């Protein structure tokens, strides 16, 4: 059985380990010169979604691999350099390096008439080759194609400062003394705004829609550990929501007290933003909240409330497209852009193709990625099997309908999962 794993970051390494322990023959293709994915990029000085201030938002106990825990000597929320070193150590411990081809970029993945997969790639020397595999696992992440407003607000073309995406942001020191507007209140938006506040002359945070901001800890306990605690998991969903909403009122009060818009939806009906810093930065005056950017006027940024500021740079932290340019069209996304995967892993109409890590949980992703990888390993090794295509499509449709009812119909929400219930679901699929 020949398998190609694409990517040697957190998800790719989990997949490689699951295949290795099952005795499955595979090769892992990684375009970077080492393992680690986005966690190795800041030290390497590479363009990517990671930045110098990047730290874990989930506790190390749940972010390390089950069989290879992170050292207790690390802080509870390690930085990117610690995570990159940990992933290198895991690859060595698991004996995976000999199965990884570094500096190899995947250019195309196509299925032939016999059901085999042709994988085209280019190595660091520029040599192009094509190989045939029985199975392909895509574990390369989905943070490579920046999503900017299209079109940008009026006047953007003549703006006197820089307009960039978080993908191009590296270090707040590059903006020392400048006036910077950060657009977006997701994880990267609040992290970058907090980082800039230590270096920039003025930092403003432009927020179009209110999101729930959750501190990394409640009652002194990491929130992802709370989410796995038996006393919490025994609650109904409504009880969990009520508990967290009340805890947030105690911990931080109302977001409108900070000059931020109140969310127009209950918690757990959209992605939450995990941050210990941003509200403190606002209270200390180092970050100023503003409404959505309406337009640009010369060197000024004009906001929806009619106010404006002179700015040297605008950093759009507006996420990424679900884009896999090496895959066939509409795979794994459907015509409307939603991700269509059975159990968030398998495209129903493309046997032998799997995705690991293409999910967005509230909490640590590692346990889920490990469970996905073990299930894929079982499928590849023949220990278990997929149901008929019609049954898989029915599951996909039911899942997307539930997601749309709870979160809305945006393509980004189609990869949202609840940690506890999804983990139980995956474990039930694995062979005994």
C-alpha positions in Angstrom: 0.0 0.0 0.0 1.6 3.3 -1.1 0.5 6.5 0.5 1.6 10.1 0.0 1.2 12.5 2.9 1.4 16.2 2.0 2.8 18.4 4.7 5.0 17.8 7.8 3.4 20.2 10.3 1.4 19.1 13.3 -1.2 17.3 11.2 1.2 15.7 8.8 3.4 14.4 11.5 0.4 12.9 13.4 -0.6 11.2 10.1 2.9 10.0 9.4 3.1 8.5 12.9 -0.2 6.7 12.6 0.8 5.2 9.3 4.3 4.3 10.6 3.0 2.3 13.6 0.5 0.4 11.3 3.3 -0.6 9.0 1.9 1.3 6.0 4.4 2.3 3.3 4.3 6.0 2.8 6.3 9.1 1.8 5.7 12.6 3.3 6.3 15.6 1.0 7.2 18.9 2.7 8.1 22.0 0.8 10.0 23.5 3.7 13.5 22.4 4.7 12.3 21.0 8.1 9.2 19.9 10.0 7.0 22.2 12.0 4.7 23.9 9.5 3.7 27.5 10.5 5.5 27.1 13.9 9.0 27.1 12.2 8.3 30.1 9.9 9.0 33.1 12.3 12.6 31.9 13.1 13.2 31.1 9.4 12.1 34.5 8.4 9.6 33.1 5.9 6.3 34.7 4.7 3.4 32.9 6.3 0.5 33.2 8.8 2.9 33.0 11.8 4.6 36.0 13.4 7.2 36.7 16.0 4.7 37.2 18.8 2.9 33.9 18.1 2.1 31.7 21.1 -0.3 28.9 21.8 -3.8 29.7 22.7 -4.3 26.2 24.1 -2.6 24.7 27.1 0.5 22.6 26.4 -1.1 19.5 28.1 -3.7 19.3 25.3 -1.5 20.6 22.5 1.2 18.0 22.7 0.8 14.6 21.1 -0.7 11.9 23.4 2.3 9.6 23.3 4.9 12.4 23.4 3.8 15.1 25.9 5.3 18.5 26.0 7.9 19.0 28.8 6.6 20.4 32.0 9.6 22.8 31.8 7.8 24.7 29.0 5.4 27.5 29.9 1.7 26.7 29.9 1.4 28.6 26.6 4.7 28.2 24.7 5.8 30.4 21.9 6.5 29.4 18.3 10.2 28.6 18.8 9.3 26.1 21.6 6.6 24.5 19.5 8.9 24.2 16.5 11.5 22.5 18.6 8.9 20.2 20.1 7.7 19.1 16.6 11.3 18.5 15.6 11.8 16.3 18.7 8.6 14.4 17.9 9.7 13.6 14.4 13.0 12.3 15.7 11.3 10.3 18.5 8.8 8.7 16.1 11.5 7.9 13.6 9.8 9.9 10.8 12.6 11.9 9.2 13.7 9.1 6.9 10.2 9.1 5.4 10.0 12.8 4.8 11.3 14.5 1.6 12.1 18.1 2.4 12.1 21.0 -0.1 9.5 19.2 -2.2 6.4 21.2 -3.3 3.3 19.4 -4.5 2.1 20.9 -7.7 -0.8 18.6 -8.6 -2.9 15.7 -7.3 -5.1 13.9 -9.9 -6.9 10.6 -9.9 -6.6 8.4 -13.0 -9.1 6.0 -14.6 -7.8 3.1 -12.4 -8.4 5.1 -9.2 -4.7 5.7 -8.5 -3.4 9.1 -7.6 -0.8 10.9 -9.7 1.2 13.4 -7.6 3.3 16.0 -9.4 6.0 17.7 -7.4 9.0 20.0 -7.7 12.1 19.7 -5.5 14.5 22.4 -4.3 16.6 22.1 -7.4 13.6 22.8 -9.6 13.3 19.2 -10.9 9.7 18.2 -11.6 8.5 14.6 -11.3 5.3 12.6 -11.1 4.7 9.6 -8.9 1.7 7.3 -8.5 0.2 6.4 -5.1 -2.8 4.4 -4.1 -3.8 6.9 -1.4 -3.1 10.6 -0.6 -3.5 12.4 2.7 -3.6 16.2 2.5 -2.3 17.6 5.8 -0.8 20.9 4.6 -3.1 23.3 6.4 -5.4 25.9 4.9 -3.6 29.2 5.8 -1.8 30.0 2.6 -4.1 32.1 0.4 -4.9 35.5 2.1 -8.5 36.7 2.1 -8.8 40.4 1.6 -12.0 42.4 1.1 -12.9 42.4 -2.6 -13.0 45.1 -3.5 -11.0 47.0 -0.9 -12.8 50.2 0.5 -12.9 53.2 -1.8 -9.7 55.1 -2.1 -7.5 52.2 -1.2 -5.6 52.5 -4.5 -4.4 56.0 -3.6 -3.7 55.4 0.1 -0.4 56.9 1.0 0.5 54.1 3.5 1.0 50.4 3.3 -1.9 47.9 3.0 -1.0 44.4 3.9 -2.5 41.1 5.1 -1.6 39.4 8.4 0.2 36.9 6.1 2.8 39.6 5.5 3.1 40.7 9.2 6.3 39.5 10.9 7.4 41.7 13.8 5.9 44.7 15.5 9.3 46.3 15.7 9.1 46.9 11.9 6.3 49.5 12.7 8.1 51.3 15.5 6.7 54.8 15.9 4.1 54.3 13.1 0.3 54.8 13.1 -1.2 51.4 12.3 -4.8 50.2 11.9 -5.5 46.5 12.4 -8.7 45.2 10.8 -10.4 42.2 12.3 -11.0 40.8 15.8 -10.1 37.2 15.2 -7.1 35.5 16.8 -4.5 37.0 14.5 -6.2 40.5 14.7 -6.0 40.8 18.5 -2.6 39.2 18.7 -1.1 41.6 16.1 -2.8 44.6 17.7 -1.4 43.7 21.1 2.0 43.1 19.6 1.9 46.4 17.7 0.9 48.3 20.8 4.4 47.7 22.2 6.1 49.3 19.3 3.8 51.5 17.2 3.2 55.1 17.9 -0.6 54.5 17.7 -2.5 51.2 17.3 -6.2 51.1 16.3 -8.4 48.0 16.1 -11.1 48.2 13.4 -14.0 45.9 14.2 -17.0 45.3 11.9 -18.8 42.7 14.0 -18.7 41.8 17.6 -17.1 38.5 18.6 -17.0 36.8 22.0 -13.6 37.4 23.5 -12.6 34.6 25.9 -9.5 34.8 28.2 -7.2 31.8 28.1 -8.1 31.0 31.7 -11.3 31.2 33.8 -11.1 30.8 37.5 -7.4 30.1 37.1 -8.1 27.1 34.8 -7.2 27.0 31.1 -10.4 27.2 29.2 -9.6 24.1 27.1 -9.0 22.1 30.2 -12.4 23.3 31.5 -14.0 22.1 28.2 -12.7 18.6 28.8 -13.5 18.4 32.5 -16.2 15.8 33.4 -18.3 18.3 35.4 -18.5 20.5 32.2 -19.0 17.8 29.7 -21.9 16.4 31.7 -23.8 19.6 31.2 -26.2 20.0 28.4 -25.2 22.4 25.6 -27.6 25.1 26.9 -26.1 24.7 30.4 -22.6 25.0 29.1 -23.5 28.1 27.1 -25.1 29.7 30.2 -22.2 28.8 32.4 -19.6 30.4 30.1 -21.7 33.5 29.5 -22.0 34.1 33.2 -18.3 33.4 33.8 -17.3 35.9 31.1 -19.5 38.6 32.6 -17.6 38.0 35.9 -14.2 37.8 34.3 -14.3 40.8 31.9 -17.7 42.4 32.0 -19.5 43.6 28.8 -17.5 44.2 25.7 -19.3 47.5 25.1 -17.6 48.8 28.2 -14.3 48.5 26.2 -15.7 50.4 23.2 -16.2 47.1 21.3 -19.5 46.0 19.6 -21.4 43.4 21.5 -21.7 40.1 19.7 -25.0 39.8 17.8 -25.1 36.0 18.6 -24.8 33.8 21.7 -21.5 32.2 22.5 -20.7 29.0 20.6 -22.7 30.2 17.6 -19.6 31.5 15.9 -15.9 31.2 16.4 -14.6 32.8 19.6 -11.5 34.9 20.0 -9.1 33.7 22.7 -7.0 36.5 24.2 -5.7 37.6 27.6 -4.1 40.8 26.2 -6.4 42.8 23.9 -8.9 44.0 26.6 -6.1 45.0 28.9 -4.4 46.9 26.0 -7.7 48.8 25.3 -8.1 49.6 29.0 -4.5 50.9 29.2 -5.0 53.0 26.1 -2.4 51.3 23.9 -5.0 50.0 21.5 -8.0 52.1 20.4 -11.1 50.3 19.1 -12.8 51.7 16.0 -15.7 50.6 13.8 -15.3 49.2 10.3 -13.1 50.9 7.7 -15.4 52.7 5.2 -12.9 54.3 2.9 -9.4 55.7 2.4 -8.7 59.4 1.8 -5.1 60.1 0.9 -3.1 59.2 4.0 -6.2 58.9 6.2 -8.4 55.9 7.0 -12.1 56.8 7.3 -14.3 54.7 9.6 -18.0 53.8 9.4 -18.8 56.4 12.1 -17.3 59.2 10.1 -14.2 59.6 12.1 -10.8 59.3 10.5 -7.1 59.0 11.4 -3.8 59.4 9.6 -2.2 56.0 9.2 1.1 54.7 8.0 -0.2 51.1 7.6 -3.3 49.0 7.6 -3.0 45.3 8.5 -6.0 43.2 7.3 -6.4 40.2 9.6 -9.3 38.8 7.6 -8.5 35.2 7.3 -7.7 32.9 4.5 -9.4 31.2 1.5 -10.1 27.5 1.6 -7.8 27.0 -1.3 -5.8 23.9 -2.4 -4.4 24.8 -5.8 -2.9 21.4 -6.4 -6.2 19.6 -6.1 -9.0 19.2 -8.6 -11.6 21.9 -8.8 -14.3 21.9 -6.1 -12.3 19.6 -3.9 -12.8 19.6 -0.9 -15.1 22.6 -1.3 -18.4 22.6 -3.1 -19.8 25.2 -5.5 -20.8 27.5 -2.6 -17.3 27.3 -1.0 -18.3 25.0 1.9 -16.0 22.1 2.8 -17.8 18.9 1.9 -16.1 16.0 3.7 -17.5 12.8 5.3 -16.7 13.0 9.1 -14.6 16.1 8.1 -12.0 13.9 6.5 -13.2 12.1 3.3 -14.6 13.5 0.0 -17.5 11.1 -0.8 -16.8 10.9 -4.5 -12.9 10.6 -4.4 -11.9 7.2 -2.9 -8.3 7.2 -1.6 -8.1 10.9 -0.8 -8.2 12.1 2.9 -7.8 15.4 4.7 -6.3 15.7 8.2 -6.5 19.0 10.1 -9.1 20.7 8.0 -11.2 21.6 11.0 -11.6 24.6 13.3 -12.4 23.6 16.9 -12.8 25.9 19.9 -9.8 24.6 21.8 -6.8 22.5 21.0 -6.7 20.8 17.6 -4.1 18.1 18.5 -6.4 15.4 20.0 -8.7 15.7 17.0 -5.9 15.6 14.5 -4.5 12.5 16.2 -7.9 10.8 16.1 -8.4 11.7 12.4 -4.9 10.3 11.6 -5.6 7.1 13.5 -8.9 6.6 11.6 -7.2 7.3 8.3 -4.5 4.9 9.2 -7.1 2.2 9.9 -8.8 2.9 6.6 -5.5 2.7 4.6 -4.4 -0.4 6.4 -7.8 -2.1 5.7 -8.7 -2.4 9.4 -12.0 -0.6 8.7 -13.9 0.6 5.7 -16.0 3.5 4.5 -19.8 3.3 4.0 -21.3 3.6 0.5 -21.1 7.0 -1.2 -24.8 7.8 -0.7 -24.5 7.3 3.1 -21.4 9.5 3.2 -23.2 12.3 1.3 -26.2 12.1 3.6 -23.9 12.5 6.6 -22.2 15.5 4.9 -25.5 17.2 4.1 -26.8 16.6 7.7 -23.6 18.0 9.2 -23.6 21.1 6.9 -27.3 21.7 7.7 -26.6 21.6 11.4 -23.6 23.9 11.0 -25.7 26.4 9.0 -28.4 26.4 11.6 -26.0 27.0 14.5 -23.3 29.2 12.9 -24.6 30.5 9.6 -23.8 29.4 6.1 -20.3 31.0 5.5 -17.7 28.7 4.1 -15.4 29.1 7.1 -18.1 27.8 9.4 -18.3 24.5 7.5 -15.1 23.3 9.3 -16.3 24.2 12.8 -16.4 21.3 15.2 -17.1 20.7 18.9 -14.1 19.1 20.5 -15.8 16.6 22.8 -18.5 15.3 20.5 -16.3 15.2 17.4 -13.6 13.3 19.3 -16.1 10.7 20.5 -17.4 10.4 16.9 -13.9 9.7 15.6 -13.0 7.2 18.3 -16.2 5.2 17.5 -15.0 4.9 13.8 -11.6 3.4 14.7 -10.9 -0.3 14.7 -10.7 -2.1 18.1 
